[in-house]
Amino acid sequence: MLNQFNGMGNLTRDVELRYIPSGKAIATVGLAINRKFGNSEETLFLDVDCWDKLGELVNSYCQKGSKIFVSGRLKQDTWDDKETGQKRSKIKLVAETVQFLDRLDKSDKSDKNTSEVDALDNSDTPF
């Protein structure tokens, strides 16, 4: 079975970087992917998780508005809503490769190089 997603879009918010108890980094970004057809346009909003070194690099070189191309696999998170007790779910993308299309280093906003980063080892990702 194949579970592969490729998309290009802009970050809707700054990168949220955190570390889990094992010390692994996880960076979460919101991605807006636009599709134009005729005189219409639709936008898909997707949360993207970038693990380990990939997450740290995304945190270093991306910010709200950055354009990226990302490849990865879709994952469905489920939980119980604390207020209503109802089951909730959300589709997320777990990034395996990220290409920075207008890389903006947070310390030097003049760098416009493109760069591609692969997830180094996802074999021990906790899911």
C-alpha positions in Angstrom: 0.0 0.0 0.0 1.3 3.5 -0.9 1.0 6.5 1.4 2.9 9.3 -0.2 2.0 13.0 -0.3 3.8 15.8 -2.2 2.8 19.4 -1.8 4.1 23.0 -2.2 2.8 25.9 -0.2 3.5 28.6 2.3 3.8 28.4 6.1 0.8 29.9 7.8 2.6 30.4 11.1 6.1 30.4 12.6 7.6 27.0 13.3 6.8 25.4 16.7 9.8 23.4 17.9 9.7 21.2 20.9 11.5 18.2 22.3 9.9 15.0 23.5 11.3 13.3 26.7 13.7 11.1 24.7 15.4 14.3 23.4 14.1 14.0 19.8 13.0 17.3 18.2 9.7 17.8 16.6 8.9 20.9 14.6 5.2 21.5 13.6 4.3 23.9 10.9 1.0 24.9 9.2 1.1 24.7 5.4 -1.3 26.4 3.0 -1.5 24.8 -0.4 -3.3 26.8 -3.0 -5.0 25.4 -6.2 -6.3 27.6 -8.9 -8.8 26.5 -11.5 -10.5 28.9 -13.9 -11.5 31.9 -11.9 -11.7 30.0 -8.6 -9.1 29.1 -6.0 -9.2 26.6 -3.1 -6.8 26.4 -0.2 -5.9 23.2 1.7 -4.5 23.8 5.2 -2.3 21.0 6.6 -0.3 20.6 9.7 3.2 19.1 9.0 5.4 17.3 11.6 9.2 17.3 11.0 11.2 15.1 13.3 14.8 15.2 14.6 17.4 17.0 12.5 14.8 17.8 9.8 12.7 19.6 12.4 15.7 21.5 13.7 16.7 22.6 10.2 13.1 23.6 9.3 13.1 25.7 12.5 16.4 27.3 11.6 15.5 28.2 8.0 11.7 28.7 7.8 9.2 31.2 9.3 5.7 32.3 8.6 5.3 32.9 4.9 8.2 30.7 3.8 7.6 28.6 0.6 8.4 24.9 0.9 8.0 21.7 -1.1 7.4 18.8 1.2 7.1 15.0 0.7 6.0 12.6 3.3 3.2 10.3 4.5 -0.2 11.1 5.8 -1.1 10.2 9.4 -4.5 10.4 11.2 -4.4 11.5 14.9 -7.4 10.7 17.0 -8.3 11.9 20.5 -11.2 12.5 22.9 -12.4 16.1 23.2 -12.0 17.0 26.8 -15.0 19.4 26.8 -17.5 17.2 24.9 -16.1 13.7 25.3 -16.5 13.2 21.5 -14.0 11.5 19.3 -12.0 13.9 17.2 -9.5 13.2 14.4 -7.1 15.2 12.2 -5.0 14.3 9.2 -1.4 15.4 9.5 1.6 15.1 7.2 4.8 13.5 8.6 7.6 15.1 6.5 10.3 12.9 5.0 11.8 15.5 2.7 11.6 19.3 2.8 12.8 21.6 0.1 13.2 25.3 1.0 12.1 27.3 -2.0 12.8 30.8 -0.6 15.0 29.9 2.3 15.1 32.7 4.9 17.6 32.2 7.6 16.1 33.9 10.7 19.4 35.7 11.2 20.0 36.7 7.6 16.9 37.5 5.5 18.9 38.2 2.3 19.8 34.5 1.6 17.5 33.2 -1.2 19.2 29.9 -2.0 17.1 26.8 -2.4 18.0 23.7 -0.4 16.6 20.2 0.1 16.7 18.3 3.4 15.8 14.6 3.9 14.8 13.1 7.2 17.9 11.2 8.3 16.4 8.2 10.1 12.7 7.9 10.7 12.9 4.2 11.8 12.6 5.1 15.5 9.9 7.8 15.2 7.4 7.1 18.1 4.4 6.1 16.0 
